């Protein structure tokens, strides 16, 4: 388990505190539609941090080819129909490029700035000339609007209980996922990023933000600088 990360609930827990069984239950949101609208038809996609394939499978159904990367073998066991690679994102060097690289799940907000830069450099290294990197970042008030909760149409509740400052621009975030039959929790460290600092981090890795794909600024299309 990574320092400052933990999880509780049934089933395997990954090093960053994610519960495999939980992510197998979570609903698919609008993410596959956002990605499909920004990617060329039939594109070969490198999905960094694929988890159990919550976005992988809808993208495959839309006609994309996906290479799914995750550090958890238990997560990747749930992925079907995609090439899978198990290992840390920040160490990835496949010697090939892709039409689209995805860095979702707010992974860009890792509390370790060195890991953030390494992940973004992996994105830059693996995106083809003329291709794009699609990044999911936190909303501007994500760490301030707490506690908060939402009830998913599938019948479970997601709560962001707290975001406690640890110093150095890092917060400890505690989340709860309440289902009718069980509850999972996750505690993890996150580094809030202003839009300016986010774009600076892109530049340090040889990328630039071409456009924001959603009004809330959560999804961004980046290209090689």
Steps between C-alpha positions, in 0.01 A plus 500: 500500500632845411564741783182687589278266300267235635167337431243286676225268382458159337756366254848597388631852567757653261810695615317832465206383713257409221276199556481277193146381574385859547630614164339199336165631633531871424284633218646624174455875476535737206875444466484257203284749309743785570793288385319371191411856396866607525662192339519407131274213399670166551793657686755289688477619859750460783300509823718573802343384825225292343394322819239231438414638156212728596590728206693240301199288419275786377787626283545156347127491429540832314755346265826615659803279558622532859823418680413504870770571760461461874731413790244259648486151358169447683351797315628385161351153549160666448595654163371320191577560133799732548874450512602537865830607657561478874740750655538854637398767251802717574740222389327419171703499178343287231707628209184578302254784461122530505238724343363584844644468850259520795599601852168495687382442859669822619838322489663828401430615857742253657655650812850411375607772255775277362251226420268758340774622271602143414140407413459804277832421332368148437198659333721721282728208411216274389278741306541489123580808293169677455343296779356617830519439873165510683534585867237502775570756773316598816243779503612834641303457824557128539695535826293790637146375448514237776331309638281418201318199362311383196260212456565306182198388293621142561413544868830557678632814672843658451620728779809718508521527876807718545807655337751578773813707420826320571730783392699548182187535291379149578166395650390173654162414349257252656218353290218256573301286256181374660305218333186333633700191597847634588725805531848577371727784610811649344753744641755646260728798452425755232676812380254774396605680182385838377452522125821703479704243693344215303601661173850564636526129585398414144768732363768344719421165338498633144123535467254788474128531559336538161144533631277416793238247396246566774362825642624414848855458372522142625587342163787645298644423158877545503746468213875500462640847561 
